[in-house]
Amino acid sequence: MNKLSALCFVLLFVSASLFSLGNDSDLSKEQEKMLRQTLMDMIEIIPQELKSTALSQVSKARFYKVTLKIILSDNTWTGQDLHFVYDGKKFLTLGPIDTNRKMSNFRSMLSRQFKIKSKEDAQVLEAAMDTLFPVSSFDIEDKTMRQEGQKWIFIRGKFFEDEKGFVFTTDKNGRITEVEYFLEISID
């Protein structure tokens, strides 16, 4: 089983566990099994490895976007994109980027040799993020980057009137020590 197949198997297993009906279900074991199978038949898993020159400059890990597509009875569908990184041994989740959160799995996958010492370094990192977490056409005009002390701020759009995006904290030598995502960026 190759790594991508293993990832799909894990996602399928996780998806199945999401549909746990619990002990208070009025369904018989057979009905519960049929319902679980019906739900699993509705799910399509679409993995895609994400690659770019910039991404290979900031990390040697392999990154994936996996779309969980749920097909509804009227041939419409809804989906959720999940982001993973493969570190050579296991898959780690990177997201979601829809709330304030530390991105420790992402930071741990960055090459220790990659440092942000200049605007050019920051532009390479921004291009890598564009591969992993593309800015929507709605947010593209708000996309900017700036440095505030030892923090590099990558604005990826607006959340209502506030800037949203990534904050990379570095040590005095430019080594990335922390990665965070914020829906409302405010730097002290």
Sequence and secondary structure as in RCSB ss.txt:
>XXXX:A:sequence
MNKLSALCFVLLFVSASLFSLGNDSDLSKEQEKMLRQTLMDMIEIIPQELKSTALSQVSKARFYKVTLKIILSDN
TWTGQDLHFVYDGKKFLTLGPIDTNRKMSNFRSMLSRQFKIKSKEDAQVLEAAMDTLFPVSSFDIEDKTMRQEGQ
KWIFIRGKFFEDEKGFVFTTDKNGRITEVEYFLEISID
>XXXX:A:secstr
  HHHHHHHHHHHHHHHHT   TT  S HHHHHHHHHHHHHTEEEEEEEE  HHHHHH SSEEEEEEEEEE TTS
 EEEEEEEEEE SS EEE    SS EE HHHHHHS TT B  SHHHHHHHHHHHHHHS   TTTGGG EEEEETT
EEEEEEEEETTEEEEEEEEE TTSBEEEEEEESS    
